[in-house]
């Protein structure tokens, strides 16, 4: 299959899988919670002012929580990995607004929470799909509280369990 035919099929599959996933989450949280790759926050909230502080939950090895600050909105793929040429179309169609942020520690993958109080008894996690990263916040019993999806623009080895 050539690349021109493949992209529409990917978009259809992502739209279906993301909409199915988000229906089981608290959709009002989308304005309060987002995901990060590097210093770029993707969140479904176009109204975050610059200099707004939020909780940054680093994911993976050496996970930690710190305060970070929103600097400005961005559409620049050179400064924001989700907006690189090979992934910008899918990621922008998902309804996210992108912000550059500043933190004390370097960011790889993380979840950002705008509320000042974060329930650290929840599980903050991510896993790989065949072409992206699924971010999640769940209760200790495994029930999903929030989820976000990041299209990478290339194939990856899936590690996600079904929700």
Order of alpha helices (4+ residues) and beta strands (2+ residues): alpha-beta-beta-beta-beta-alpha-beta-beta-beta-beta-beta
